[in-house]
Amino acid sequence: MSSKKVITGATIINEGKAFVGDLFIVDDKIEKITKQSDNNYGDYEIIPAKGLFLLPGVIDDQVHFRDPGLTYKGDIYTESKAAVAGGVTSYMEMPNTDPPAVTIDILEEKYTKASQNSLANYSFYMGASNENIEEIVKVDPKKVCGVKVFMGSSTGNLLVDKQKALEEIFDKAPTLVATHCEDEETIQNNNQKFLKKYGVDAPTKIHPELRSAEACFLSSSKAVKLAEKYGTRLHILHLTTADEMDLFRNDIPLKEKKITAEVCVHHLWFSDEDYEEKGNFIKWNPAIKSKKDREALRLAVNNNTIDVVATDHAPHSEEEKRKPYFMAPSGGPLVQHSLVAMLQMVRNGIFSIEKVVEKMCHHPAELFRVEKRGFIREGYFADLVLLDLNSEWAVDKSNIVYKSKWSPFEGETFNSKVVKTLVNGNLVYDSGVFNENIKGKRLLFNHE
């Protein structure tokens, strides 16, 4: 027997338009969208949504769920649960787990685990190393989102620093290549300099000097040159500097771009002035940088130099983050709060709601060629989020879903709240209550 639902009276935001309408769902797909309600809903289960906003579910192209091997920080179940609480219905997860996902067999084990535990839809990147080109070329581009290359070291040991290995990956990868770009030699030189200057008492505010703008630009520009040489589909993750924006184009539509750009929510929200208050709780790689850089990133989102907004969700325990600067790991949890933080910036006049939907829903789907997701269209999967844009609430330990139980937004008041999240037509999150009976699906990619 089919499952039939209708979401009535919501303001639908999709493909640059806003209109009040009804959305009909049969099983896992959107059946039809009507702009005028006729109140004749027959045997459809009614989800009343007058006064609420209906968006496509967020597709987050960069998360670290720490599973397998680092599951005291987070795991596929806990972090996908936090994701759907934040309106994120699909995610693409990184390979720097333990063991790292550098073989097809290890990669497929992650997919199997997600099929059993993930409340959201999922894909997992194949990790690149200096030695695994034979495994990379086996990747099925219809079933795997991309190949991840760490061109600077971060959490884990997947640094690719041999020129021959980089050339082979950019030449032979059967999928999009996604890169973490920070020049390792620059960072190591800076590390020695600051360690000598401060010893173990270094303040976190040195982080953007140690992992400097220069280190970012050197590595990003190198990745762009490699992609141009080999015709690679290159996606540079978590950009942080004004200078890097010159590496990307905004004069052609996304579907014509072979080299694309991502920014993360924390780099749009925080600046180096926030290290004083937040310390290691906003220590990420690449580092949060100056207000000037933040303004350049915001402008680049608005003028389409940057294509995608994501999170780089990367939880650590609160105990780890409270260690001295040089010992504290980089990264923090974000999937539960990414959409509401972006909507707060809409309220503050920085972005439009249509731009947020474009960068967090439409563009990840288009860039990665995700099959039938990321848009509110008839025949597409019913991955949807209902929001109240006038519901004030504060982030605190009592409402944090992450396994790590902390957030860089603790104490922040947001004016938008996720009311309901649907994944493949299933109401998985409803005002704080989770339905865990049906799990998410593996994302598929249409490369025709």
PyMOL commands that set and color helices and strands:
alter all, ss='L'
color gray80, all
select helices_A, chain A and resi 76-85+104-117+133-136+163-172+184-201+204-210+213-230+243-247+254-256+265-269+272-282+291-302+318-321+338-347+353-368+397-399
alter helices_A, ss='H'
color red, helices_A
select strands_A, chain A and resi 4-14+17-26+29-34+45-48+53-56+58-63+88-93+121-124+126-127+147-150+177-180+234-236+259-264+308-310+384-388+393-394+413-414+417-423+426-430+433-434
alter strands_A, ss='S'
color yellow, strands_A
deselect
rebuild
show_as cartoon
